[in-house]
Amino acid sequence: MRGILLAAALVLMLAVGGARAADSDGDGVPDDRDNCPDVANPTQLDSDGDGIGNPCDDCVHVANADQADGDGDGVGDACDLCPDTDADVLQPDGSWRIATDWQGCSVSQRCPCDHPQGRTVSWPAPRVYLACVRRIARRFHTHGILTPTERAALVILATDSDCGKRRQPGDADGDGIPDDGDESGIAGDFPCTGGATVGCDDNCPHVRNPHQADLDGDGIGDACDPDIDGDGIPNERDTCPRDADPTNADSDGDGVGDACDQCADTPAGEDVDARGCAEEQKPTTKGGAAGG
């Protein structure tokens, strides 16, 4: 009887111990102490010290405990050099997926239809644009980011695109929107606003902007508007360049204005992201004292 009781006690101890030491990823570190409980990380390496282990951290070298990833590309906002990434990799079933390098940039962002490096003109020729796509797609394939099929699809799409082709007369930036779209004989007398792209003049005739975005409706497209939100504060000095606030208020002094600050009470001296939030702050409703 004593032997049976001892065996039962041992089984109970093992069961309790197992419950206490759950290890979902099997890396030898219990879940309650594992900085990456679902991905094996036996050394618990955490290069940026944000409490998230390297294997599951979307910004390995930049602290971002909230792991925010606005464009869903797998690279956190805190270290994403190419935000607002769109899916550009065609799948066999006709769908699209996002594929980026470690800096959060896709092939389309590395080789945009507009020439990169801040230039406002198209590529000098289609072959130059195509060469860029081939080079970056090959690099992505080498690093396992693209399959051979996906790589080929990107090159085919680039070959069939209008990127780098000679501009049509009367379309200085080659974005498909005529400089004198209303055919009045005077370019710029009826600029596109409100999302219109037909029957109106290019609202940024020297900067490619095929969607004619014009946030403040002033007839100057966002791509070339020195004051995108129309609040009288130039973009380079505006603490909320896309949210109008003529006071340019920044109550917590973090460099992100009240009108767009999602963490309006950040302590002094904290480093914040584009939302105005420090490492451990959780975003609240957009806008602070002046917001809306």
C-alpha positions in Angstrom: 0.0 0.0 0.0 2.8 2.4 0.9 4.4 1.8 -2.5 1.2 2.6 -4.3 0.8 5.8 -2.3 4.3 6.9 -3.1 3.8 6.2 -6.8 0.6 8.1 -6.9 2.3 11.0 -5.1 5.1 11.0 -7.6 2.6 11.0 -10.5 0.8 14.0 -8.9 4.0 15.9 -8.4 5.1 15.3 -12.0 1.6 16.5 -13.2 1.7 19.6 -11.1 5.3 20.3 -12.1 4.4 19.9 -15.8 1.5 22.3 -15.4 3.7 24.8 -13.8 6.5 24.4 -16.4 4.5 24.5 -19.6 6.9 25.0 -22.5 4.9 25.5 -25.7 7.9 25.9 -28.0 10.0 23.1 -26.4 13.1 25.3 -26.0 13.6 24.5 -22.4 12.4 27.8 -21.0 8.9 27.7 -19.3 6.3 29.9 -21.0 5.9 32.1 -17.9 9.6 33.1 -18.3 9.9 32.8 -22.1 10.3 36.0 -24.1 9.2 34.2 -27.2 6.8 31.4 -25.9 5.7 30.2 -29.4 9.0 30.2 -31.2 12.1 28.4 -29.8 14.6 30.8 -28.3 16.7 28.8 -25.8 19.2 31.5 -25.3 16.4 34.1 -24.7 18.3 36.5 -27.0 16.7 40.0 -27.0 19.0 42.4 -28.8 17.0 45.5 -28.2 15.9 44.7 -24.7 12.2 45.3 -25.2 11.1 42.0 -23.7 10.4 40.3 -27.0 12.9 37.6 -28.0 14.7 38.0 -31.4 13.0 35.1 -33.2 9.5 36.7 -32.7 10.5 40.4 -32.6 9.4 42.4 -35.7 12.1 45.0 -34.9 15.1 43.0 -33.6 17.4 46.1 -33.1 14.8 48.8 -32.3 12.8 48.5 -29.0 9.1 48.2 -29.7 7.3 46.2 -27.1 3.9 46.9 -28.7 5.0 45.1 -31.9 2.9 47.6 -34.0 2.9 46.8 -37.7 0.6 49.1 -39.5 1.0 47.7 -43.0 1.1 44.1 -41.9 4.3 43.3 -43.7 6.0 41.6 -40.7 8.4 44.5 -40.1 7.4 46.7 -37.1 6.5 50.4 -37.5 9.5 51.3 -35.4 12.0 50.0 -37.9 10.0 49.9 -41.2 11.7 52.1 -43.8 8.9 51.6 -46.3 5.5 52.1 -44.5 2.2 51.6 -46.2 3.5 48.5 -48.2 0.9 47.0 -50.6 0.7 43.4 -51.7 2.5 43.3 -55.0 3.4 39.6 -55.5 1.0 37.8 -57.8 0.0 34.3 -56.7 -1.0 31.4 -59.0 -4.6 31.7 -57.8 -4.8 35.4 -58.8 -4.4 36.8 -55.3 -1.6 39.0 -54.1 0.7 38.9 -51.1 3.1 41.2 -49.3 6.8 40.3 -49.5 9.5 42.6 -48.1 13.1 42.6 -47.1 14.3 43.1 -43.6 13.8 46.8 -43.8 10.1 46.4 -44.7 10.5 47.3 -48.4 8.9 45.4 -51.3 10.2 45.1 -54.8 7.7 47.8 -55.9 9.0 50.1 -53.2 12.7 49.4 -54.1 11.9 50.0 -57.8 8.9 52.3 -57.8 7.3 53.3 -61.1 8.6 56.8 -60.3 12.4 56.9 -60.2 13.6 56.5 -56.6 16.0 58.7 -54.7 13.6 61.6 -54.4 13.5 62.4 -58.1 10.2 63.6 -59.6 10.6 62.2 -63.1 10.0 58.8 -64.5 12.8 56.3 -65.3 14.8 57.3 -68.3 13.7 54.2 -70.2 11.7 51.0 -69.6 14.9 48.9 -69.7 16.3 50.8 -66.7 13.2 50.3 -64.7 13.1 46.6 -65.7 16.7 46.1 -64.8 16.0 47.3 -61.2 13.0 45.0 -60.8 15.1 42.0 -62.1 17.9 42.8 -59.7 15.8 43.3 -56.6 13.6 40.3 -57.4 16.7 38.1 -57.9 18.0 39.3 -54.5 14.6 38.5 -52.8 14.7 35.1 -54.4 18.3 34.4 -53.2 17.2 35.2 -49.6 14.1 33.0 -49.8 11.6 35.9 -49.8 10.2 35.0 -53.3 9.7 31.7 -54.9 10.9 31.2 -58.5 7.3 31.5 -59.7 6.7 34.8 -57.8 10.0 36.2 -59.1 9.0 35.5 -62.7 5.5 37.0 -62.2 7.1 40.3 -60.9 9.4 40.5 -63.9 6.5 39.9 -66.3 4.4 42.6 -64.7 7.3 45.0 -64.9 7.8 44.2 -68.5 4.1 44.8 -69.3 4.0 48.1 -67.3 4.2 51.7 -68.6 7.0 52.5 -66.2 9.9 54.4 -67.9 8.0 54.7 -71.2 8.1 58.0 -73.0 5.6 60.5 -71.8 2.7 61.7 -73.9 2.7 65.3 -75.0 1.0 67.6 -72.5 1.8 65.3 -69.5 5.0 66.6 -68.1 5.3 64.1 -65.2 4.0 61.1 -67.2 1.4 60.1 -64.6 -1.5 59.8 -67.1 -3.2 63.0 -66.0 -2.9 65.7 -68.7 -1.5 69.1 -67.7 -4.6 70.7 -69.4 -7.1 67.9 -68.7 -10.1 70.1 -69.2 -8.8 71.2 -72.6 -9.4 74.9 -71.9 -6.1 75.8 -73.4 -4.7 76.9 -70.0 -3.0 74.3 -67.9 -3.7 74.6 -64.3 -6.9 76.7 -64.5 -9.1 73.8 -63.3 -7.0 71.5 -61.1 -8.3 68.0 -60.1 -9.8 67.9 -56.6 -12.1 65.6 -54.7 -10.6 62.5 -56.2 -11.4 63.5 -59.8 -8.9 62.4 -62.4 -10.8 63.0 -65.6 -11.8 66.4 -67.2 -9.5 68.4 -64.9 -5.9 69.6 -64.9 -3.0 67.8 -63.2 -2.8 69.3 -59.7 0.9 68.5 -59.6 2.0 68.8 -63.2 5.7 68.2 -62.4 5.4 65.5 -59.8 3.9 62.1 -60.7 0.6 61.6 -58.8 -1.9 59.5 -60.8 -4.5 59.4 -58.0 -4.6 63.3 -57.8 -4.8 63.1 -54.0 -5.5 66.5 -52.5 -6.3 66.3 -48.8 -7.1 70.0 -48.2 -8.9 70.5 -51.5 -6.9 73.5 -52.4 -6.1 72.4 -56.0 -2.5 71.6 -55.1 -1.9 67.8 -55.0 -0.5 66.2 -51.9 2.6 65.1 -53.8 3.7 68.7 -54.3 1.7 70.7 -51.7 4.0 72.4 -49.1 1.1 72.4 -46.7 -0.8 69.2 -47.2 -3.5 69.7 -44.5 -4.0 73.4 -45.3 -3.6 74.7 -41.8 -1.0 77.3 -42.6 1.9 75.4 -41.1 4.4 74.1 -43.7 4.9 70.4 -43.8 8.4 70.5 -42.5 7.3 72.4 -39.3 3.9 70.8 -38.9 3.7 68.4 -36.0 0.6 66.8 -37.7 1.2 67.4 -41.4 -2.0 65.5 -42.4 -4.3 66.7 -39.6 -5.2 70.4 -39.7 -4.4 72.4 -36.5 -3.3 76.0 -37.0 -2.1 76.1 -33.4 0.4 73.3 -34.1 -0.1 72.4 -30.5 2.0 69.6 -28.9 1.0 69.4 -25.3 3.3 66.6 -24.2 6.2 68.0 -26.3 7.0 64.7 -28.0 7.1 66.1 -31.5 3.8 64.7 -32.5 1.0 67.3 -32.4 -2.2 67.0 -30.4 -4.3 66.7 -33.5 -2.8 63.3 -34.4 -1.1 62.2 -31.1 -2.6 58.8 -30.1 -0.7 58.9 -26.8 -1.3 62.5 -25.6 0.3 62.2 -22.2 3.8 60.9 -23.1 6.3 61.6 -20.2 9.0 64.1 -21.1 12.1 62.7 -22.7 10.6 59.6 -24.1 11.3 58.4 -27.6 8.0 58.0 -29.5 6.9 56.5 -32.8 4.9 58.1 -35.6 1.7 57.8 -33.5 3.3 59.8 -30.6 3.5 56.7 -28.4 6.5 55.6 -26.2 7.6 52.0 -26.0 5.1 50.8 -23.4 2.2 53.1 -24.1 -1.0 51.9 -25.7 -2.6 54.1 -28.4 -5.9 55.8 -27.4 -8.4 57.7 -29.6 -6.7 59.7 -32.3 -6.0 63.3 -31.4 -5.4 65.0 -28.1 -6.3 68.5 -26.9 -6.7 69.9 -30.4 -7.6 66.6 -32.1 -10.6 65.2 -33.6 
